[in-house]
């Protein structure tokens, strides 16, 4: 019984070590890459589809599914 408990503790510590060594740095790299990607998008000037230098959010009447009122 004591060997079984020791084996379970050893297994738990090895899993915790794997999480600490592999998962946490991988998540940190992923978060850093997403932050850089977000900042690059913001630096280029935003979101939306560009239409002659303006976004469709600036001119909602230019969208096909939203015609201007008659």
Buried (B, 14 or more C-beta within 10 A) or exposed (E): EEEEEEEEEEEEEEEEEEEEEEEEEEEEEEEEEEEEEEEEEEEEEEEEEEEEEEBBEEEEEBEEEEEEEE
